Amino acid sequence: MAATQLDPVGSGSHPSVPRDSEELEEVELDIANPHYMSITKSASTINAEAVNSSSESEKGHQPVNGQLKHAGFWDHEMVNIRLHVLKLWTRTVLLLFVFVLLVLSIFNGVFFHIPKNYSSLIVYVVDFDGQADPYQGGTPLIGPAIVQATERLAKSDEPHLGYITMPPSKFNNDPIAVRRAVYDFKAHAAIIINANASTLLRQAVDQGNKTYDPKGAAQLIYVSARDQNTIPTYVVPQLTAFSTSFSADFGAQWTRTVIQNTSLQAPNLAAAPQALSPAVSFTTIDLRPFGPANVTPAVSIGLIYLIIIAFFSFTFFLPIHMKYLSPKGHPPLHFHQLIVWRWFATTGAYFFLSLGYSLVALAFQVPFANAAASATEGAVNPCAYGRATFFVYWMVNFLGMAALGLACENVAMALGNPVSLTRLFYLSSCEASAILFTFVESRSAALRDSR
């Protein structure tokens, strides 16, 4: 019988395997062969070590008395997981770092060139001086001087508002129509030179009119409630600085002119000193002052809460919607019907959530039932829609939440649950666009009207 030959240790060969029972009977192992004994011992040793190692490994990770065995942070068994976690941590920090630099710069960049963007805040300059009966015929002084001052300022390199000279014919020669244009947001402010400005000034020095009021020469018109930040912060200080500077310059020049005129009588000049200095001033009319103070949250920080509710509320309803797809006692719903349901359910949720948001302002006595007032006269806290103002306020909040929330809902259905970075990008871009719109929208409208 042929004996099966075994390769020496390390040769990498294996004994031939018998293919049938007859061949098995002919196999004869040479137990006395030292190579066979060595292979057998080595194989037994390796198998025993593998079993012991496997047992120890399983014993180290299996619960002992119902509890998992814990390891220290620097344990040698934690090497791989430490490297994996460090890799994920580094990637996440890098992602957030890039996000902060790129995405959040959208909002900060809006404020970077604000002084250069002052010219986007449109101010109408309308000169009615000597343009209407019975003040026609004389040579206007105040109107042309103000127009020249604003045009000179508009051409300068220093930060300035967007002064645009408008002919009175654009407003049917009616100063009230200019106020209406400001109220309708066609301009952020307006400078109106009254038709009798120069005539009354000359009469004051000629006749010694003690009742002459320098503020009757011109008007500064604006609506601070249009934007409680932009108007008081940028528009009003610029207008105040211009009016103060113009009154000082014009008063000094006018005084020299009057003193050099020997035909004027000194007693008349003494009777009306205000006709010499300041001679010209401005009446400030705020058509809609911003107030009361308890309305501030509803138009500032409260809007951020409104956006947050709209963005994140869908995550609360997502488990509820998904029950339609879980076949637990019912078949799963058609996907297109699930989409329709989510749209209607989300819209209905925003309808009631916006009501709750609006009721907070009502509970803190924001006036929603005051009578309406004229658009061309100053009024404090009027309500344009009377008692229906609260309903209008509620619907505006509802439409705002629906516009923001449904967009987020669509992204969630198309791409899955949107990550927080996407929401923050959306929030930053929305706020930046709103602020930028303040500087661009009025200028575009004004340029259209000036053609």
RORO-133084 format. One line per 5 residues: number of its first residue (from 1); their letters; for each residue x, y, z of C-alpha. Coordinates in nm, 4 decimals, always signed. Layout:
N
NUM	A	X/Y/Z; ...
END
This chain:
451
1	MAATQ	+0.0000/+0.0000/+0.0000; +0.1150/+0.3475/-0.0847; +0.1718/+0.5647/+0.2177; +0.0540/+0.9282/+0.2134; +0.3550/+1.1580/+0.2072
6	LDPVG	+0.3414/+1.4630/+0.4329; +0.5360/+1.7769/+0.3487; +0.7836/+1.9161/+0.5955; +0.6693/+2.1989/+0.8205; +0.6557/+2.5302/+0.6433
11	SGSHP	+0.6371/+2.3862/+0.2931; +0.2784/+2.5083/+0.2592; +0.1609/+2.1688/+0.1187; -0.1137/+1.9470/+0.2622; -0.1502/+1.5686/+0.2694
16	SVPRD	-0.3465/+1.4283/-0.0218; -0.7095/+1.3743/+0.0609; -0.8604/+1.0314/-0.0301; -1.1343/+1.0606/-0.2882; -1.3397/+0.7438/-0.1994
21	SEELE	-1.3776/+0.4705/+0.0594; -1.1584/+0.2214/-0.1272; -0.8723/+0.4653/-0.1368; -0.9309/+0.5411/+0.2324; -0.8573/+0.1828/+0.3242
26	EVELD	-0.5274/+0.2006/+0.1411; -0.4149/+0.5086/+0.3326; -0.1529/+0.4302/+0.5871; -0.0120/+0.6933/+0.8141; +0.3461/+0.6658/+0.9149
31	IANPH	+0.3127/+0.7667/+1.2781; +0.6790/+0.7072/+1.3358; +0.7672/+0.9756/+1.0821; +0.9103/+1.2712/+1.2816; +0.7693/+1.5206/+1.0302
36	YMSIT	+0.4181/+1.3923/+1.0966; +0.4594/+1.4218/+1.4722; +0.5878/+1.7771/+1.4373; +0.2969/+1.8866/+1.2161; +0.0449/+1.7262/+1.4471
41	KSAST	+0.1890/+1.9018/+1.7515; +0.2093/+2.2371/+1.5762; -0.1488/+2.2126/+1.4532; -0.2748/+2.1206/+1.7970; -0.0872/+2.4103/+1.9546
46	INAEA	-0.2234/+2.6625/+1.7006; -0.5799/+2.5388/+1.7437; -0.5560/+2.5572/+2.1199; -0.4135/+2.9121/+2.1101; -0.6847/+3.0240/+1.8665
51	VNSSS	-0.9570/+2.8817/+2.0840; -0.8119/+3.0397/+2.3973; -0.7696/+3.3746/+2.2206; -1.1235/+3.3635/+2.0891; -1.2556/+3.2704/+2.4289
56	ESEKG	-1.0647/+3.5521/+2.5973; -1.1763/+3.8009/+2.3319; -1.5391/+3.7018/+2.3612; -1.5101/+3.6927/+2.7378; -1.3794/+4.0522/+2.7346
61	HQPVN	-1.6745/+4.1873/+2.5321; -1.9549/+3.9674/+2.6655; -2.1618/+4.0842/+2.9616; -2.0363/+3.9713/+3.2975; -2.3167/+3.9288/+3.5483
66	GQLKH	-2.5437/+4.1164/+3.3116; -2.3056/+4.4148/+3.2674; -2.0659/+4.5009/+2.9856; -1.6992/+4.5247/+3.0681; -1.5833/+4.8870/+3.0345
71	AGFWD	-1.2397/+4.9979/+2.9226; -1.0388/+5.3104/+2.9936; -0.9904/+5.5813/+2.7314; -0.6230/+5.4906/+2.6794; -0.6839/+5.1136/+2.6836
76	HEMVN	-0.5077/+4.9340/+2.3969; -0.8415/+4.7925/+2.2830; -0.9677/+5.1506/+2.2253; -0.6982/+5.2435/+1.9729; -0.9090/+5.1971/+1.6600
81	IRLHV	-1.2194/+5.3642/+1.7939; -1.0140/+5.6576/+1.9247; -0.8704/+5.7179/+1.5789; -1.2134/+5.6833/+1.4196; -1.3776/+5.9295/+1.6594
86	LKLWT	-1.0900/+6.1755/+1.6206; -1.1305/+6.1601/+1.2435; -1.5036/+6.2288/+1.2639; -1.4504/+6.5092/+1.5169; -1.1899/+6.6769/+1.2938
91	RTVLL	-1.4138/+6.6534/+0.9895; -1.7103/+6.8014/+1.1764; -1.5063/+7.0905/+1.3193; -1.3665/+7.1643/+0.9726; -1.7167/+7.1646/+0.8249
96	LFVFV	-1.8459/+7.4050/+1.0904; -1.5375/+7.6230/+1.0540; -1.5920/+7.6611/+0.6801; -1.9636/+7.7173/+0.7389; -1.9003/+8.0007/+0.9841
101	LLVLS	-1.6581/+8.1696/+0.7465; -1.8656/+8.1393/+0.4308; -2.2342/+8.1219/+0.5181; -2.2562/+8.3494/+0.8216; -2.0568/+8.6098/+0.6273
106	IFNGV	-2.3702/+8.6658/+0.4185; -2.5424/+8.8363/+0.7111; -2.2336/+9.0226/+0.8369; -2.1484/+9.1394/+0.4882; -2.4735/+9.3330/+0.4656
111	FFHIP	-2.3475/+9.5736/+0.7330; -1.9947/+9.6038/+0.5938; -2.0622/+9.8883/+0.3459; -2.3622/+10.0573/+0.5068; -2.2155/+10.4122/+0.4942
116	KNYSS	-2.1588/+10.3676/+0.1208; -2.5183/+10.2496/+0.0844; -2.6716/+10.5572/+0.2470; -2.7435/+10.6865/-0.1029; -2.9929/+10.4011/-0.1457
121	LIVYV	-3.2125/+10.5641/+0.1190; -3.4088/+10.7964/-0.1073; -3.5048/+11.1488/-0.0004; -3.7267/+11.3549/-0.2308; -3.6370/+11.7239/-0.2536
126	VDFDG	-3.9359/+11.9162/-0.3874; -3.9077/+12.2933/-0.4280; -4.2450/+12.4735/-0.4213; -4.0835/+12.8098/-0.3360; -4.2432/+13.0792/-0.5529
131	QADPY	-4.4168/+12.8146/-0.7649; -4.7780/+12.8851/-0.6690; -5.0038/+13.1878/-0.6475; -4.9960/+13.4369/-0.4826; -4.6214/+13.3919/-0.4246
136	QGGTP	-4.5105/+13.3918/-0.7859; -4.3227/+13.6813/-0.9416; -4.0353/+13.7274/-0.6994; -3.6950/+13.5631/-0.7028; -3.6923/+13.2576/-0.4769
141	LIGPA	-3.4069/+13.2384/-0.2286; -3.4632/+12.9491/+0.0090; -3.5835/+12.6847/-0.2392; -3.2909/+12.7082/-0.4832; -3.0442/+12.7251/-0.1921
146	IVQAT	-3.1749/+12.3987/-0.0417; -3.1776/+12.2262/-0.3809; -2.8206/+12.3339/-0.4512; -2.7101/+12.2162/-0.1062; -2.8638/+11.8700/-0.1494
151	ERLAK	-2.7266/+11.8305/-0.5018; -2.3818/+11.9362/-0.3857; -2.4026/+11.6874/-0.1003; -2.5198/+11.4100/-0.3353; -2.2069/+11.4595/-0.5491
156	SDEPH	-1.9683/+11.4578/-0.2555; -1.7626/+11.1606/-0.1378; -1.8845/+11.1704/+0.2196; -2.1683/+10.9364/+0.3254; -2.5009/+11.0924/+0.2322
161	LGYIT	-2.8627/+11.0040/+0.1704; -2.9964/+10.9585/-0.1783; -3.1231/+11.3113/-0.2421; -3.3313/+11.3292/-0.5614; -3.4697/+11.6613/-0.6838
166	MPPSK	-3.8281/+11.6130/-0.7970; -4.0273/+11.8807/-0.9867; -4.3536/+11.9924/-0.8225; -4.5408/+11.8859/-1.1345; -4.4758/+11.5222/-1.0411
171	FNNDP	-4.7078/+11.5793/-0.7470; -4.9611/+11.8052/-0.9228; -4.8034/+12.1029/-0.7404; -4.9470/+11.9696/-0.4158; -4.7198/+11.9362/-0.1097
176	IAVRR	-4.9693/+11.6938/+0.0469; -4.9061/+11.4541/-0.2416; -4.5377/+11.4472/-0.1429; -4.6342/+11.3381/+0.2075; -4.8513/+11.0682/+0.0579
181	AVYDF	-4.5575/+10.9404/-0.1473; -4.3503/+10.9043/+0.1688; -4.6388/+10.7306/+0.3455; -4.6677/+10.4896/+0.0503; -4.2975/+10.3968/+0.0849
186	KAHAA	-4.1955/+10.5544/-0.2448; -3.9209/+10.7351/-0.0553; -3.7748/+10.7097/+0.2913; -3.8122/+11.0825/+0.3513; -3.8808/+11.4120/+0.1765
191	IIINA	-3.7721/+11.7757/+0.2017; -4.0518/+12.0113/+0.1030; -3.9776/+12.3810/+0.0515; -4.3018/+12.5709/+0.1049; -4.4348/+12.7997/-0.1655
196	NASTL	-4.4242/+13.1071/+0.0611; -4.0793/+13.0462/+0.2120; -3.8866/+13.3319/+0.0465; -4.1835/+13.5725/+0.0472; -4.2421/+13.5460/+0.4208
201	LRQAV	-3.8715/+13.5863/+0.4955; -3.8491/+13.9080/+0.2946; -4.1650/+14.0460/+0.4548; -4.0255/+13.9698/+0.8002; -3.7156/+14.1887/+0.7495
206	DQGNK	-3.9012/+14.4562/+0.5516; -4.1951/+14.4950/+0.7898; -4.0525/+14.3660/+1.1176; -4.2960/+14.0722/+1.1439; -4.2660/+13.9522/+1.5014
211	TYDPK	-4.4684/+13.6361/+1.4321; -4.2339/+13.5090/+1.1644; -4.1460/+13.1452/+1.2252; -3.8295/+13.0150/+1.0548; -3.9728/+12.6624/+1.0686
216	GAAQL	-4.2398/+12.7641/+0.8207; -3.9844/+12.7653/+0.5392; -3.9461/+12.3913/+0.4846; -4.0601/+12.0482/+0.6049; -3.8824/+11.7222/+0.6785
221	IYVSA	-4.1206/+11.4303/+0.6228; -4.0565/+11.0674/+0.7182; -4.2285/+10.7610/+0.8685; -4.0236/+10.6103/+1.1499; -4.2679/+10.3197/+1.1918
226	RDQNT	-4.1701/+10.1996/+0.8446; -3.8522/+10.0539/+0.9917; -3.7796/+10.1100/+1.3592; -3.4077/+10.0572/+1.2967; -3.3276/+10.2124/+0.9596
231	IPTYV	-3.5229/+10.5395/+0.9874; -3.4089/+10.6502/+1.3367; -3.0555/+10.5140/+1.2919; -2.9630/+10.6295/+0.9419; -3.2247/+10.8636/+0.7932
236	VPQLT	-3.3156/+11.0959/+1.0813; -2.9555/+11.1708/+1.1945; -2.8542/+11.2531/+0.8377; -3.1547/+11.4822/+0.7876; -3.0935/+11.6509/+1.1219
241	AFSTS	-2.7285/+11.7126/+1.0377; -2.8225/+11.8562/+0.6985; -3.0893/+12.0890/+0.8373; -2.8593/+12.2175/+1.1116; -2.5738/+12.2769/+0.8691
246	FSADF	-2.7944/+12.4466/+0.6111; -2.9595/+12.6753/+0.8679; -2.6195/+12.7871/+0.9974; -2.4742/+12.8514/+0.6516; -2.7820/+13.0209/+0.5104
251	GAQWT	-2.8341/+13.2282/+0.8247; -2.4806/+13.3648/+0.8120; -2.5037/+13.4504/+0.4430; -2.8510/+13.6017/+0.4782; -2.7442/+13.8160/+0.7721
256	RTVIQ	-2.4583/+13.9652/+0.5715; -2.6960/+14.0395/+0.2844; -2.9483/+14.2102/+0.5126; -2.6861/+14.4246/+0.6901; -2.5467/+14.5424/+0.3586
261	NTSLQ	-2.8954/+14.6502/+0.2481; -2.9182/+15.0092/+0.3722; -3.2829/+15.0421/+0.2688; -3.3946/+14.8176/+0.5566; -3.4860/+14.9920/+0.8801
266	APNLA	-3.3088/+14.8879/+1.1978; -3.6257/+14.8881/+1.4175; -3.7862/+14.6326/+1.1844; -3.4813/+14.4122/+1.2035; -3.4755/+14.4421/+1.5805
271	AAPQA	-3.8443/+14.3451/+1.5938; -3.7821/+14.0177/+1.4098; -3.4353/+13.8892/+1.5035; -3.5359/+13.5356/+1.4089; -3.5595/+13.6587/+1.0485
276	LSPAV	-3.1840/+13.7150/+1.0568; -3.0708/+13.4107/+1.2430; -3.1498/+13.1320/+1.1922; -3.3782/+13.2821/+0.9216; -3.4595/+12.9332/+0.7913
281	SFTTI	-3.5359/+12.6129/+0.9765; -3.7269/+12.2920/+0.9139; -4.0516/+12.1570/+1.0540; -4.0109/+11.7876/+1.1290; -4.3190/+11.5729/+1.0680
286	DLRPF	-4.3141/+11.2049/+1.1542; -4.6290/+11.0729/+0.9902; -4.6210/+10.7494/+1.1909; -4.3947/+10.7441/+1.4985; -4.2873/+10.3969/+1.6038
291	GPANV	-4.4649/+10.2796/+1.9164; -4.5727/+10.1779/+2.1699; -4.2726/+10.0036/+2.3230; -4.4566/+9.6731/+2.3734; -4.4901/+9.6326/+1.9965
296	TPAVS	-4.1113/+9.5914/+1.9592; -4.1007/+9.2103/+2.0101; -4.3691/+9.1608/+1.7450; -4.1578/+9.3286/+1.4753; -3.8061/+9.2294/+1.5810
301	IGLIY	-3.6994/+8.9392/+1.8030; -4.0462/+8.7877/+1.7887; -4.0069/+8.7371/+1.4147; -3.7010/+8.5217/+1.4812; -3.9141/+8.3034/+1.7074
306	LIIIA	-4.1718/+8.2868/+1.4299; -3.9065/+8.1643/+1.1872; -3.7739/+7.9088/+1.4350; -4.1219/+7.7692/+1.4934; -4.1822/+7.7459/+1.1203
311	FFSFT	-3.8468/+7.5771/+1.0561; -3.8486/+7.3210/+1.3350; -4.2154/+7.2386/+1.3894; -4.2167/+6.9816/+1.1096; -3.9741/+6.7635/+1.3056
316	FFLPI	-4.2416/+6.7271/+1.5757; -4.4995/+6.6118/+1.3223; -4.2678/+6.3824/+1.1252; -4.3184/+6.0734/+1.3515; -4.6935/+6.1296/+1.3305
321	HMKYL	-4.6904/+6.1457/+0.9503; -4.4735/+5.8339/+0.9264; -4.7378/+5.6242/+1.1034; -4.9253/+5.6172/+0.7734; -4.6320/+5.4227/+0.6247
326	SPKGH	-4.5957/+5.1760/+0.9145; -4.8056/+4.8661/+0.8296; -4.9287/+4.8026/+1.1832; -5.2869/+4.6861/+1.1507; -5.3333/+4.8777/+0.8237
331	PPLHF	-5.1772/+4.8906/+0.4791; -4.9255/+5.1684/+0.4072; -5.0626/+5.4881/+0.2540; -4.9850/+5.5837/-0.1054; -4.6824/+5.8131/-0.1108
336	HQLIV	-4.8446/+6.0872/-0.3203; -5.1373/+6.0956/-0.0781; -4.8928/+6.1196/+0.2111; -4.7409/+6.4278/+0.0477; -5.0823/+6.5906/+0.0104
341	WRWFA	-5.1647/+6.5076/+0.3717; -4.8380/+6.6595/+0.4954; -4.9016/+6.9807/+0.3021; -5.2513/+7.0246/+0.4398; -5.1538/+6.9157/+0.7914
346	TTGAY	-4.8565/+7.1532/+0.7984; -5.0630/+7.4448/+0.6681; -5.3312/+7.3760/+0.9272; -5.0703/+7.3628/+1.2020; -4.9294/+7.6998/+1.0962
351	FFLSL	-5.2804/+7.8442/+1.0944; -5.3196/+7.7749/+1.4654; -4.9553/+7.8377/+1.5607; -4.9678/+8.1822/+1.3991; -5.2852/+8.2517/+1.5962
356	GYSLV	-5.1040/+8.1663/+1.9187; -4.8137/+8.3916/+1.8211; -5.0547/+8.6760/+1.7430; -5.2455/+8.6310/+2.0677; -4.9250/+8.6939/+2.2631
361	ALAFQ	-4.9094/+9.0474/+2.1207; -5.2779/+9.0964/+2.1968; -5.2328/+8.9734/+2.5534; -4.9642/+9.2352/+2.6130; -5.1994/+9.5105/+2.4930
366	VPFAN	-5.0538/+9.5949/+2.1564; -5.3209/+9.8303/+2.0154; -5.5212/+9.6542/+1.7441; -5.8484/+9.8462/+1.7632; -5.7519/+10.2155/+1.7365
371	AAASA	-5.9226/+10.4287/+1.4747; -5.7588/+10.4926/+1.1401; -5.5923/+10.8273/+1.0667; -5.5049/+11.0421/+0.7672; -5.2037/+10.9258/+0.5690
376	TEGAV	-5.0759/+11.2827/+0.5300; -5.0965/+11.3942/+0.8941; -4.8963/+11.2752/+1.1906; -5.0761/+11.0289/+1.4172; -4.9782/+10.8152/+1.7155
381	NPCAY	-5.0628/+10.4434/+1.7052; -5.3482/+10.4495/+1.4535; -5.4770/+10.1210/+1.3094; -5.5216/+10.1260/+0.9346; -5.7902/+9.8541/+0.9400
386	GRATF	-5.9664/+9.9527/+1.2613; -6.0898/+9.6525/+1.4594; -5.9925/+9.4208/+1.1736; -5.6251/+9.5017/+1.2289; -5.5710/+9.1967/+1.4512
391	FVYWM	-5.7092/+8.9661/+1.1836; -5.4772/+9.1234/+0.9250; -5.1822/+9.0845/+1.1636; -5.2733/+8.7187/+1.2198; -5.2963/+8.6481/+0.8472
396	VNFLG	-4.9607/+8.8146/+0.7789; -4.7992/+8.5909/+1.0408; -4.9763/+8.2870/+0.8978; -4.8592/+8.3572/+0.5430; -4.5055/+8.4192/+0.6668
401	MAALG	-4.4944/+8.0883/+0.8547; -4.6461/+7.9032/+0.5580; -4.3936/+8.0521/+0.3153; -4.0974/+7.9524/+0.5317; -4.2297/+7.6284/+0.6780
406	LACEN	-4.3646/+7.4747/+0.3574; -4.0307/+7.5361/+0.1882; -3.8600/+7.3454/+0.4680; -4.1268/+7.0740/+0.4455; -4.0611/+7.0306/+0.0742
411	VAMAL	-3.6876/+6.9992/+0.1352; -3.7535/+6.7397/+0.4064; -3.9681/+6.5314/+0.1716; -3.7245/+6.5602/-0.1190; -3.3901/+6.5221/+0.0583
416	GNPVS	-3.4831/+6.3864/+0.3980; -3.4535/+6.5709/+0.7264; -3.2528/+6.8881/+0.6389; -2.9495/+6.9372/+0.8557; -2.9221/+7.2335/+1.0877
421	LTRLF	-2.6622/+7.4002/+0.8658; -2.9166/+7.4193/+0.5846; -3.1657/+7.5883/+0.8138; -2.9082/+7.8347/+0.9408; -2.8079/+7.9165/+0.5838
426	YLSSC	-3.1729/+7.9761/+0.4979; -3.2194/+8.1949/+0.8052; -2.9045/+8.4012/+0.7419; -2.9850/+8.4531/+0.3755; -3.3437/+8.5571/+0.4552
431	EASAI	-3.2347/+8.8156/+0.7134; -2.9579/+8.9476/+0.4907; -3.1980/+8.9768/+0.1980; -3.4501/+9.1654/+0.4119; -3.1894/+9.4180/+0.5259
436	LFTFV	-3.0483/+9.4582/+0.1763; -3.4005/+9.5041/+0.0417; -3.4392/+9.8058/+0.2696; -3.1573/+9.9845/+0.0843; -3.2414/+9.8700/-0.2687
441	ESRSA	-3.6200/+9.8635/-0.2984; -3.6856/+10.2300/-0.2290; -3.4100/+10.3461/-0.4641; -3.5471/+10.1384/-0.7502; -3.8965/+10.2781/-0.6976
446	ALRDS	-3.7639/+10.6323/-0.6742; -3.5672/+10.6020/-0.9955; -3.8766/+10.4781/-1.1745; -4.0809/+10.7730/-1.0447; -3.8133/+11.0282/-1.1378
451	R	-3.8236/+10.9334/-1.5066
END
